[in-house]
Amino acid sequence: MEPTTDENQVKQMQLVLSADSITLHASLMPGVLTTQTFEGTDCYAKFINFLKHVSANGIPISAEITVR
């Protein structure tokens, strides 16, 4: 079975990680860029919870990670 394309699927995602924050840049649909920042000592837990929420339908997520 071939994978299907879902309009609501995250097309592209970029993460910028630091010790106490994660900034996510995601293209949710062509031409629309969304930015979300997770801050604090629990930023990684917040980010993982976000990923669980957006991929609840089994939508695959592909990410490029930049560590600064």
Secondary structure, DSSP 8 states (H G I E B T S, - for coil): ------TTS--EEEEEEETTEEEEEEEEETTEEEEEEEESTTHHHHHHHHHHHHTTT------EEEE-
